[in-house]
Amino acid sequence: MATYYKHETAIIDDGAVIGDDSRVWHFAHVCGQAQIGTGVSLGQNVFVGNKVTIGNKCKIQNNVSVYDNVHLEDEVFCGPSMVFTNVYNPRSGVERKDQYLDTIVKKGATLGANCTIVCGVTIGEYAFVGAGAVVNKDVKAYALMVGVPAKQIGWMSQYGEQLDLPVEGEGEITCQHTSATYQLTNNQLIKIPE
């Protein structure tokens, strides 16, 4: 028995696994081999392919297609109309379903409205991709990425605020909202365990 909400216009194919307290809104389509966690929201007109995993507490806003070989860890935010791809060099007349590339989005990452994530990349934990950016290479944990192609312009806290740290170099800062401390060393940002 379903323990999630499904709008009457949504299509959920037999075999799909959807966790408790998830919500599947108007005109969404979830394919039969999809694995979706608990507390997930799939907005209007969302498509979820067969070879897809979506972690707990993800929010996928309206008009997003999560194609085969895209894997979202827990608490990923996908903004309205953002785009995933799964073939690097598609041609309508050339069959390339055996060439899908894995795209991994790590825990807590934000993918802003209308951004594009080119297949085969990994988006680090709590990274933040700005609206309209085009990501074509791996993104570091906590990195703030903007532009076409996307370039790192800063660092973000888990809370979702830009940290006053240089993109490269050394530094340490405490988040004013959560009191968490972040340390920048060797161009990598880490949250210091409490």
N, C-alpha and C positions, 0 to 999 in steps of 0.2 A: 504494500500500500504506500502510495506517494506521501512523503512527509515534507514536500516542498509545494510552493504555489506555482500553478501553471495557468496562464491566461487562456481563455477558450480558443483564441486564434493561433496559439503557439503549436508547433509540431515537434513532438519528441518521439524519435524512432525507437522501436523495440530494442532493448539491450543497453540503452544509454543509462549510465549511473549518475544520479544527481543526489547530492547530499541534503541532509535535513536543513530546513529553514532557508533554502535557496528560493529564488524567485525568477520565473521565466516569463517575460512580458510579451506584449502584442507582437504577433507575426515572427517571433523567433523560431529558429529551426535547429534542433540538436540531433546530430546523427547518432546512429545506434551503437557505435563503439566508443563514444566520448566518455571521459571520466571527469566528473565535476564534483568539487568538494562541498562542504557545508557553508551556509551563509553567503552564497554567491548570488549576485544580481546580474541577470542577462537582460539588457534593455531591449527596447523595441527594435525589431528587424535585425537582431543578432543572429549570425550563423556560426555553429560550432561543428567542425569536421569530425571524422571518425578517429583519426590518429592524433587526438588532442587530449591533454590533461590540463585541468584548471584546478588550482589549489583552493583552500578555504578562504572565505571572506574576500574574494576578488569582486571587483565591480567592473563590468563591461558595459559601457554606455551604448546608446543607440547607434545603429548602422555600422557595427564592427563585425567583420568576418574573421573568425579564428580558424585558419586553414590547417590541414594535416601537417603534422610535425612541429606544431607550435606548442610549447609547454610553459605554462604559467605557474609559478610557485604561489605560496599563500600571499594574500593581501596586495595583489597587483591591481592597479587602476589603469583601465584602458579608456581614454577619453573618446568623446563622440566622433564617429567617422574616421578614427585612426585606422591604419592599414598594416596588415601582415602580408608577406609574400612567402611562397615556399619553393619556387623555382627561380634560380638566379638568371637564367637566360631563356625565358619562355618564347615559344613560337606556336601559333595556333595549329600549324601543319606538322609539328614535330612532337611526338609523344614523349614526355619526360617525367611521367609519374614515378619512375624508378630513380629519379634524381632529386627528389625532395630533400631539402636541407633542414636540419633541426634548428629551431630558434628557441632559445631558453631565456625566460624573463624571471629573474631571481626575486626573492621575497621583498615585498614592500615597494617595488619600483612603480613609478608613475610614467605613463605614456600619454602625452598631451593630445588634445583634439587635433585631428587631421595630420598627425605625424605619420611617417612611414617607416616601418622596420623591415629592412631588406633581409631576406632569409640567410640563415647560417651564422647569425651573431648571437652573443650572450650579453644580456643587459644585467649589470651587477645589482646587488642588493641595494634597495633604497635609492637607486639612480633616478634622475628626473629628466625626462625628455620633453622639451618645450613644444608648444603647439606649432604644427607645421614643419617640424624638423624632419630630416631624412637621415636615418641611422644606417650606415653601411659598414660599420666595423664594431668590434666589441666595445662595451661601455663599462668603465670601472664602477665599483660600488660607490654610492653617494655622489657620483658625478652629475653635474648640471650640464645638459647638452642642448644647444640651439643651432638653428641654421641649416643650410643646404649646401654641401653635406654637413651633417651635424658636427660641431666642434665643442669641446669642453670649455666653459667659461667660468666655472666655479664648482662649489661643493654644496650639497644639501644635507640637512639633518634628517633623522627619521621622522621628525615632527613635520617636515615639509617646508622649512624655511632655509633661505640661503645663508651659509656660514661665511663669516668674514675671514677667509683664508685665501692665500694665493693658490692658483691652479697648480703650480709647481713649487717645490721647496719644502720647508719645514714649518710647523706651527701647531698650536693647540688652542682650542676654544671650548667654552661651555655654552650649551644651548640655553638661552634665557627662558624658554618655555618648559623644559623638562629637567634642567640641571645636568643633563648627560654631557660628558666630556668627549671631544673628538680630537684625535691626534693625526697630523699629516707628517708622514715620513716616507722618503723615497717615492714621492708622487703617488702615494696610496693613502686613503683616509680610513681610519678605523675608529670605532666607538670603543672607548676604554671600559672594560667591565666594571660594574658598580660593586 
